């Protein structure tokens, strides 16, 4: 700005008007641009923290299983009285850090009625190497197709079985005629039943 222009842009007291207005305009533009820049950051922060908020909502009373840790598998009347094991997928709603996945198969079980009428649940995973066992109806035993492990209808391993433990039995609850199973996978290749989390 030249001296002549400065003289033209002064008020009655001789103070420059234009530079002061320019300064206020620059400050206002800086504040507004800062606010505009913060909006995407705030939106991104909300999206980033949403899984934590969703987890809190689920823990504070969102929809879940009627029995904590248990999953509804079938109705009691779907199990035959002769004790023949029935295969069922275990379906559950899953959450990871960012996603909600409804009705996702998380495993499978065999359910059967014992001689006393009690229900028994076995994880289908062979304790030897994790392959899914199959029930051989003619032999009335569970067979693993991978390494020829075999188990009685009560889940006990045969003497020739390479598995170091019996089939993994799972806790169950009967509620209003529904069979609920506390599904859990266990570490394979060990003689101890160690849950896999």
LINRA-V43225 format. One record per residue. N is the residue number from 1. PHI is phi in whole degrees, -180 to 180 (999 if undefined). PSI is psi in degrees with one decimal (NA if undefined). NEAR is the number of other C-alpha atoms within 12 Angstrom. Layout:
# LINRA-V43225
N_PHI_PSI_NEAR / N_PHI_PSI_NEAR
This chain:
# LINRA-V43225
1_999_131.3_11 / 2_-83_166.2_8 / 3_-64_-36.4_10 / 4_-65_-41.4_10 / 5_-67_-37.9_13 / 6_-61_-41.6_17 / 7_-64_-35.1_17 / 8_-75_-21.5_16 / 9_-109_44.4_20 / 10_-117_155.0_18 / 11_-90_-169.3_14 / 12_-63_-30.3_10 / 13_-85_-0.9_9 / 14_89_5.2_12 / 15_-83_140.8_15 / 16_-69_131.6_21 / 17_-91_-47.7_19 / 18_-61_-47.3_19 / 19_-61_-34.5_17 / 20_-67_-44.0_16 / 21_-64_-39.7_15 / 22_-63_-38.2_13 / 23_-67_-44.3_14 / 24_-64_-38.1_14 / 25_-63_-41.9_14 / 26_-65_-41.9_14 / 27_-63_-45.6_14 / 28_-62_-42.4_14 / 29_-64_-38.1_14 / 30_-66_-44.0_14 / 31_-63_-46.6_14 / 32_-64_-41.6_14 / 33_-67_-33.2_14 / 34_-64_-43.1_14 / 35_-64_-43.2_14 / 36_-62_-38.2_14 / 37_-70_-31.0_14 / 38_-74_-27.5_14 / 39_-59_-51.2_14 / 40_-63_-35.6_14 / 41_-63_-45.0_14 / 42_-64_-41.8_14 / 43_-64_-42.3_14 / 44_-64_-38.5_13 / 45_-65_-40.6_15 / 46_-63_-42.0_15 / 47_-65_-40.9_16 / 48_-64_-38.8_15 / 49_-88_-4.7_16 / 50_-57_-41.7_19 / 51_-59_-35.4_19 / 52_-67_-41.3_19 / 53_-67_-39.5_18 / 54_-65_-39.3_22 / 55_-63_-41.0_21 / 56_-64_-39.0_13 / 57_-64_-41.9_14 / 58_-64_-41.1_18 / 59_-72_-24.1_14 / 60_-94_18.5_11 / 61_123_21.9_13 / 62_-69_175.1_14 / 63_-69_139.4_15 / 64_-157_-169.1_21 / 65_-70_151.6_22 / 66_-67_-29.9_20 / 67_-117_124.7_19 / 68_-61_122.4_17 / 69_86_-7.4_19 / 70_-104_153.6_26 / 71_-126_133.4_37 / 72_-70_127.7_33 / 73_-109_-46.6_35 / 74_-164_179.9_31 / 75_-92_148.7_21 / 76_-59_-37.3_26 / 77_-71_-10.2_18 / 78_-80_-6.5_22 / 79_-96_127.2_28 / 80_-69_148.0_19 / 81_-72_-18.7_19 / 82_-79_1.3_18 / 83_85_4.7_25 / 84_-65_123.9_28 / 85_-64_141.9_34 / 86_-117_136.7_34 / 87_-88_132.5_27 / 88_-139_137.6_29 / 89_-78_146.5_26 / 90_-100_120.0_32 / 91_-110_136.3_25 / 92_-149_160.2_27 / 93_-86_133.4_23 / 94_-120_150.2_21 / 95_-129_134.0_19 / 96_-110_-164.0_14 / 97_-59_-32.3_16 / 98_-124_-17.3_16 / 99_-122_147.5_14 / 100_-108_123.7_17 / 101_-121_103.5_15 / 102_-81_150.9_15 / 103_51_51.7_17 / 104_-98_128.9_16 / 105_-66_125.4_18 / 106_-110_-3.2_24 / 107_164_-166.7_28 / 108_-150_157.1_35 / 109_-138_158.7_42 / 110_-106_129.5_41 / 111_-115_139.0_42 / 112_-151_154.4_34 / 113_-90_132.0_26 / 114_-79_175.8_20 / 115_-62_-30.1_15 / 116_-86_1.4_11 / 117_91_-6.1_16 / 118_-71_148.4_20 / 119_-94_136.3_37 / 120_-120_139.5_35 / 121_-123_131.9_40 / 122_-121_138.2_45 / 123_-67_136.0_43 / 124_-73_-14.0_40 / 125_-72_129.0_38 / 126_-69_132.0_44 / 127_-66_-14.5_41 / 128_-74_-57.4_35 / 129_-137_3.2_26 / 130_92_-0.5_25 / 131_-66_153.1_25 / 132_-77_123.1_29 / 133_-77_155.5_36 / 134_-121_148.9_34 / 135_-92_120.1_31 / 136_-91_103.2_19 / 137_-62_-38.5_16 / 138_-66_-39.2_11 / 139_-87_-14.0_14 / 140_56_47.2_19 / 141_-149_162.2_27 / 142_-89_135.6_38 / 143_-125_138.4_35 / 144_-99_123.9_30 / 145_-75_-13.4_20 / 146_-81_-51.5_20 / 147_-131_20.4_19 / 148_63_29.2_24 / 149_-68_145.0_35 / 150_-137_149.9_36 / 151_-140_144.8_35 / 152_-69_172.0_27 / 153_-64_-20.4_36 / 154_-88_3.0_30 / 155_89_3.4_36 / 156_-84_135.5_25 / 157_-73_147.4_28 / 158_-79_163.3_23 / 159_-63_-32.7_15 / 160_-88_1.6_14 / 161_-74_134.1_25 / 162_-73_-11.3_25 / 163_-68_139.0_34 / 164_-90_-0.5_26 / 165_-151_168.8_31 / 166_-69_170.7_34 / 167_-58_147.5_46 / 168_-80_112.3_40 / 169_-83_142.9_32 / 170_-116_145.0_31 / 171_-67_144.4_23 / 172_-132_160.9_32 / 173_-138_142.3_28 / 174_-107_121.0_25 / 175_-130_114.0_19 / 176_52_41.6_13 / 177_82_-0.9_16 / 178_-97_140.0_22 / 179_-97_120.3_36 / 180_-111_134.7_34 / 181_-121_134.8_39 / 182_-86_93.0_34 / 183_-78_136.1_39 / 184_-153_140.2_29 / 185_-97_149.3_27 / 186_-123_153.5_30 / 187_-62_135.1_24 / 188_-90_160.5_26 / 189_78_11.0_20 / 190_-122_157.0_20 / 191_-83_-17.8_19 / 192_-94_150.2_17 / 193_-89_96.2_23 / 194_-109_115.6_16 / 195_-62_143.0_18 / 196_-100_120.5_10 / 197_-100_NA_8
